[in-house]
Amino acid sequence: MNKSESVEADIPSKVCFRTIFDQTSQFIGLIKPDGIVVEVNQTVLKFAGLTSAEAIGRFFWEVRWWTISPQTQRQLREAIALAATGEFVRYEVDILGADDNIITIDFSIKPIKNETGQVTLLISEGRDISEANAELKRRVAKGNQALQKSERRWETFAKISPVGIYRTDLSGNYLYVNERWCEISGITSENALGKGWRCTIPPEDLERIDSELQQTSQDALPFECEFRFIHADGKTTWVLSQAVAETKDDGTVVGYFGTVTDISERKQSELALKQRASELTSLTTILAQTTALLQKQNQELDQFAYVASHDLKAPLRAIASLSEWIEEDLADQLREENRHQMHLLRGRVQRMEGLINGLLEYSRIGRVQTESYEVDVGELIKEVIDLLAPPLTFNIEVAEEMPTFRTKRLPLQQVFSNLIGNAIKHHPRMDGHVKISVAERSSYYEFAVADDGAGIAPEYHEKIFAIFQTLQSRDQKESTGIGLAIVKKIVETQGGTITLKSQINAGSTFYFTWQK
């Protein structure tokens, strides 16, 4: 290929380059190292409202678009001088276009070197970033507004917060406290800043705080500690302080943000509970000692009651037997009056023996533990009636709905035996009637033993439950006066109550409750 053919082949390439050079949206220019403009594209000329002749052959910083300010021209001269040394230069700059239109461009100058490394040409490039900057400014402005709004909200929250709020640096110096913090601590905000917050905290509490802070700062953990503020007037305020680390974007801890909550009432309650617990422990020890002593005394009482019962009943039985022997030996010589006296003597002996048995039984109520069983109350009452053997003319009616439940059988049997036995023994007629019924309640049963006997005057309703109390002379009706006292004690020991409803000549009804 000859030279003319080479030139002709290169012409389309130049045309293509020129087309791309002129039609690109970026601002492009070619500059000599001394700053003389060699070429600019149509984008530059169109924006500036210039012709090629007005731009090419002039110093780059003297062209119209840079004449916004002397400072901008000086900045351009320095940039071109730096690029001429082989450095790549880039920064943002405002340029002036036609109709005084000003835009901001992302401007750069790239040096082109020859084979020996000498800078022979500079390529300037500019990209319009005005809209991007405007959008960024709008976002920044919006962010600033949001930040100001957030700060106002924060200030309002800090002012009305029910807890104290504080902020510290990494060394524990206070940078901020709210009004509530000052109320709780008794320190003004001015005195609290820096290390001033430590002035009213007891030394032993400060040691605990410093220890927690050291551990927290080492591991960047949340801080939590209880301590006291001692006010100037002597008042002590217990607080719970909680804080979390405040960090930079890279995660570096720069301080702490936290709260203090007044826990004085809780602390007072805890101290009171500890005191009560100590008192309770002391009382428990005393109670255990007393219980052990009572158990020992009960054992001694049981032993004494057994010995006393045996030693007292033995001579009584001997007296009864001796009176029978005397009556038999002198059968033909004893007058009726003497025979009656012998019967009275044996009656007194029997009463005395019954009294001893009753006292022994009364003393054992609540001290002797018995097992619980499944008890059919209807069957239990039937057994009691069989043992009492009432006269055949006497009518005892038992309701059909008697319950079956788990309870202590012997105490319940003793209660029914005493109440039914009294209704039979103290009835003025041989054809008396006794009715036994029950009503079920939520946690207990209420039993009733009713008779149609002579009745009891209201003024005696409480008296009859006292020990040794009888309503008839013992010469008329043998009685120890212990039966109803035993009944009352058994019922109350099992957690129940017993009452009487009666009037003279209107019969009597005993009501007692029994826990399920």
Salt bridges, closest charged atoms under 4 A:
ASP10 OD2 - LYS14 NZ 3.73
ASP22 OD2 - ARG18 NE 3.04
GLU39 OE1 - ARG18 NH1 2.99
ASP100 OD1 - ARG64 NH2 3.92
ASP106 OD2 - ARG90 NH2 2.45
ASP106 OD2 - ARG127 NH2 3.10
GLU135 OE1 - ARG138 NH2 2.45
GLU135 OE2 - ARG139 NE 3.18
GLU183 OE1 - ARG180 NH1 3.14
GLU204 OE2 - ARG228 NH2 2.93
ASP205 OD1 - ARG208 NH2 3.37
ASP205 OD2 - ARG228 NE 2.94
ASP210 OD2 - ARG198 NH2 2.88
GLU226 OE2 - ARG266 NH2 2.43
GLU226 OE1 - LYS267 NZ 2.97
GLU246 OE1 - ARG167 NE 2.87
GLU270 OE2 - ARG266 NE 3.09
GLU270 OE1 - LYS267 NZ 3.55
GLU279 OE2 - ARG276 NH1 3.99
ASP302 OD1 - ARG367 NH1 2.72
ASP311 OD1 - HIS310 ND1 3.43
GLU327 OE2 - ARG339 NH1 3.50
GLU327 OE2 - HIS343 NE2 3.86
GLU327 OE1 - ARG346 NH2 2.69
GLU353 OE2 - ARG317 NH2 3.24
GLU383 OE1 - ARG409 NH2 2.80
GLU397 OE1 - HIS433 NE2 3.28
ASP431 OD1 - ARG429 NE 3.02
GLU440 OE2 - LYS516 NZ 2.75
GLU446 OE1 - ARG441 NH2 3.10
ASP452 OD1 - HIS427 NE2 2.61
ASP452 OD2 - ARG429 NH2 3.32
ASP475 OD1 - ARG348 NH2 2.24
GLU478 OE2 - ARG348 NH1 3.78
GLU478 OE1 - ARG351 NE 2.79
GLU492 OE2 - LYS488 NZ 2.78
